[in-house]
Amino acid sequence: MTVRIVALLLASSACGGVLLDDDSGILDDASTKDGGKDVIVTPDTSTCNPPFTKCGPLCVDTQTDPNHCGSCNTACASDDGGPVSCNAGLCEFSCSSGLTKCSDGFCYDLQTSPTHCGSCTTACAPNETCTQGKCCGAGEKICNGVCTDVLTDPNNCGGCGIPCSTTCSGGQCTTTTGSTYSQSFTQNVVATAQCTAWNSWRAGLTGTYTSVTLSGSNDTTGRTCTGTAANTLCQALHNGTTASNVSCGGFTWNVDFCSGMTWELTADNAACNCTSPGYNIRPCISTNGDWGGINTQTCAAPSQSLTVTCQ
């Protein structure tokens, strides 16, 4: 029996099957009739018709197939699992929601990425973190769109929008209820206990102050400085730093270190001098009776009480 082979490329397949009919007719399935039996014919799959390329057993369009994009061995993938596609043989991908694709081809969260903070081209310093798209220092938070140190900011103490009427330290509002040093001194006697109390009192001056008063049993009103200058004097006592010739309240004030032994506060006296009458206090000096005085001589002064108040 003579069989005429007629091949039909299936329009829907790049490597379509060949349909044969022993009566010269084209069958509607991939078979032939031979002696009343169907015969499956396997087409030649060694090549694929353009624009398809043979990749293993498959014919694929490497211009559009994301699993074989540009070549058989190139599969497109997104670094964050976002959708991918193949366009003209090049992989393309979209970033997942909330991420932005930058020029290096990767997806970043511009709100938290320290290398792409707020924009693809902004990198934070090594000691900064990216918070809400802004490079902030350690311990800072974004308050009203600005990096804010909530450990020290009196308007945002411990958190955004928490104000202090005084200062903020360690995220807590400090108090300024005032701090007073008051001790009795004996003429010509080294003030050992009074010195210990003086240093403890200075160490406790951790607030912000608006007035300082130097008084004693010989002038209970004493001399007072108010305003920022008062805080300068009290902070100098606390920190152990000098504050020279501070004009305040009609007097010239000094904080100084006398004879390498003691921190002194004076009001209208030259620092570390034996003024008479004078206004100064220096409890830790080891010379007998030179611990100061209020409205009296200040070396070998008569017995009296001396008081300093930072308020």
C-alpha positions in Angstrom: 0.0 0.0 0.0 1.3 3.4 -1.0 1.1 6.0 1.7 1.4 9.6 0.9 2.9 11.6 3.8 1.5 15.1 4.2 3.1 17.2 7.1 1.2 19.9 8.9 3.0 22.3 11.3 0.7 23.0 14.1 0.2 26.8 14.4 0.1 26.6 18.2 3.4 24.7 18.7 6.9 25.7 17.8 7.8 22.1 17.4 4.4 20.9 16.3 3.5 17.3 15.6 3.2 16.0 12.0 -0.3 14.7 11.0 -0.4 11.9 8.4 -3.2 10.1 6.5 -2.8 7.0 4.4 -5.6 8.2 2.1 -3.8 11.4 1.5 -6.1 13.2 3.9 -4.9 15.3 6.8 -6.1 13.9 10.1 -7.3 16.0 13.0 -5.0 14.2 15.4 -1.4 13.2 15.4 -1.9 9.7 13.9 -2.0 7.8 10.6 -4.2 4.9 9.6 -2.3 1.9 8.4 -4.3 -1.2 7.9 -7.0 0.2 10.1 -4.5 0.9 12.9 -3.4 4.3 14.2 0.4 5.0 14.0 1.9 7.8 16.1 4.5 9.7 14.1 7.3 11.5 16.0 8.4 14.7 14.3 12.1 15.7 14.0 12.8 17.9 17.1 16.5 18.5 16.4 15.6 22.1 15.5 12.9 24.7 16.4 11.3 27.1 14.1 12.1 30.8 14.6 11.7 32.8 16.8 12.1 29.7 19.1 15.3 28.2 20.3 15.9 24.6 21.3 16.7 24.4 25.1 17.0 20.8 26.0 13.7 19.1 25.0 11.9 22.4 24.8 11.5 25.1 22.1 11.4 28.5 23.8 11.4 32.2 22.9 14.5 33.5 24.7 13.4 37.0 24.1 10.3 36.6 26.3 10.7 33.5 28.4 11.7 34.4 32.0 13.0 30.9 32.6 15.3 31.1 29.5 15.9 34.9 29.1 18.5 35.7 26.5 19.9 32.2 26.6 18.8 28.7 27.7 20.7 28.9 31.0 19.5 32.3 32.2 16.5 32.3 34.5 15.2 35.6 35.8 14.8 36.1 39.5 14.0 39.0 41.9 16.2 39.5 44.9 13.2 40.0 47.1 10.8 37.5 45.5 8.9 40.2 43.4 7.4 39.5 40.0 9.9 39.0 37.1 9.6 39.2 33.3 11.8 38.9 30.2 11.8 41.7 27.7 14.0 41.6 24.6 16.2 38.9 26.2 16.8 41.0 29.3 15.4 40.2 32.8 13.2 42.7 34.4 11.6 42.6 37.8 9.4 44.7 40.1 10.1 45.2 43.8 7.7 44.0 46.4 5.4 46.6 48.0 7.3 49.1 50.2 10.6 48.5 48.4 12.3 50.6 45.7 14.6 49.4 42.9 17.9 51.4 42.8 20.4 51.7 40.0 22.3 48.7 41.2 19.3 46.5 40.3 18.4 45.6 43.9 15.3 46.4 45.9 15.7 48.4 49.2 13.5 49.7 52.0 14.4 53.4 51.8 12.9 53.9 55.3 15.4 51.5 57.0 18.3 50.8 54.7 21.6 52.4 56.1 23.1 52.4 52.6 20.0 53.8 50.8 18.3 56.0 53.4 15.5 58.1 52.1 16.8 57.8 48.6 18.9 55.4 46.5 21.9 57.7 46.7 22.0 58.5 50.5 24.2 56.4 52.8 24.3 56.9 56.6 27.6 57.3 58.5 28.9 54.2 60.3 27.6 55.4 63.7 24.1 56.3 62.3 21.0 54.2 61.7 18.3 54.8 59.1 15.0 55.7 60.9 12.0 56.6 58.8 14.2 57.5 55.9 16.6 59.7 57.9 20.1 59.1 59.2 20.0 59.5 62.9 22.6 59.1 65.7 22.5 56.4 68.4 19.5 56.9 70.7 17.8 59.4 68.4 14.2 59.2 67.2 12.3 61.0 64.5 10.2 63.8 66.2 8.3 66.1 63.9 10.4 64.9 61.0 13.7 65.6 62.7 16.3 63.3 64.3 16.0 64.0 68.0 18.1 62.9 71.0 15.2 61.9 73.3 17.7 61.4 76.1 18.6 65.1 76.4 16.0 67.1 74.5 13.8 69.0 77.0 11.0 69.2 74.4 11.0 65.4 73.7 12.3 63.8 76.9 12.2 60.0 76.7 9.9 60.2 73.6 8.5 62.6 71.1 6.2 65.3 72.4 7.2 64.9 76.1 8.3 68.3 77.4 10.2 69.2 80.5 10.0 72.4 82.4 13.6 72.0 83.4 16.2 69.8 81.7 16.2 66.3 80.3 18.8 63.8 81.4 18.8 60.1 80.4 15.3 60.5 79.0 14.0 61.8 82.4 13.0 65.4 83.3 15.3 66.7 86.1 14.0 68.7 89.1 15.3 72.0 90.3 14.0 72.1 93.8 17.2 73.8 94.9 20.3 72.5 96.7 21.8 74.1 99.8 25.2 73.7 101.5 25.3 75.0 105.0 28.0 74.2 107.6 29.4 75.7 110.8 33.1 76.5 110.9 35.4 77.1 113.9 38.1 79.7 113.9 41.6 78.3 113.2 40.3 74.7 112.8 40.8 72.8 109.6 37.3 72.0 108.2 37.7 68.3 107.5 34.0 67.3 107.9 32.9 70.4 106.1 35.2 69.6 103.2 33.6 66.2 102.8 30.1 67.7 102.8 31.2 70.4 100.3 32.4 67.9 97.8 29.3 65.7 98.2 27.1 68.8 97.7 29.0 69.9 94.6 28.6 66.4 93.1 24.8 66.6 93.6 24.4 69.8 91.5 22.9 68.0 88.6 20.0 70.3 87.7 19.7 73.6 85.9 19.7 76.6 88.2 18.5 80.2 88.0 20.0 81.7 91.2 22.9 81.2 93.5 23.2 82.9 97.0 26.3 83.1 99.2 25.3 83.9 102.8 26.1 83.1 106.4 25.5 83.9 110.0 27.1 87.3 109.6 24.9 88.2 106.7 21.8 86.0 106.4 20.6 87.8 103.2 24.0 87.5 101.6 24.7 88.1 97.9 22.6 86.6 95.1 23.2 86.1 91.4 20.2 85.2 89.1 19.8 84.2 85.5 22.0 82.2 83.2 25.1 83.4 85.1 23.9 81.6 88.2 23.7 78.4 86.3 27.2 79.0 85.0 28.5 79.3 88.6 26.6 76.3 89.9 27.7 74.1 87.0 31.3 75.2 87.4 31.1 74.1 91.1 29.6 70.8 90.0 32.1 70.1 87.2 35.2 71.4 88.9 35.9 74.1 86.3 36.8 77.8 86.7 34.3 80.6 86.0 36.2 83.9 86.2 34.9 87.4 86.7 31.2 86.6 86.2 29.3 89.9 86.6 25.9 89.3 88.2 23.7 91.0 90.7 26.0 93.9 91.0 28.9 91.8 92.1 31.8 90.0 90.4 31.7 86.3 91.0 34.5 83.6 90.7 34.8 79.9 90.9 38.4 78.9 91.2 40.7 76.1 92.5 42.7 77.5 95.4 46.2 76.3 96.5 45.6 73.0 94.6 43.3 71.9 97.4 39.8 73.3 97.2 37.1 74.8 94.9 36.1 78.2 96.0 33.1 80.5 95.4 33.5 84.2 95.8 31.2 87.2 95.4 33.1 90.5 94.9 36.4 89.1 96.0 39.5 88.3 94.1 39.9 84.6 93.8 41.9 82.8 96.5 42.6 85.9 98.5 42.3 86.9 102.1 39.8 89.8 101.7 38.4 91.6 104.7 35.6 91.9 104.8 34.8 89.4 102.1 32.3 86.9 100.7 33.9 83.5 99.9 33.8 79.9 100.8 36.6 77.3 100.4 36.0 74.5 102.9 38.8 72.1 101.7 41.8 74.3 102.2 44.2 72.8 104.8 45.5 76.1 106.2 44.0 76.7 109.7 41.0 79.0 109.5 41.3 80.0 105.9 38.1 78.3 104.9 36.6 81.7 104.0 34.0 84.0 105.5 30.8 86.0 105.0 31.0 89.7 105.7 34.2 89.1 107.8 37.8 88.6 107.2 38.3 85.4 105.1 41.6 84.1 106.4 41.6 83.1 110.1 38.0 84.1 110.1 35.9 84.1 113.3 33.6 81.1 113.9 30.5 81.3 111.8 28.2 79.4 109.5 28.6 79.6 105.7 25.8 78.8 103.3 25.5 78.4 99.5 22.2 77.8 97.7 21.8 76.9 94.1 18.1 77.3 93.2 
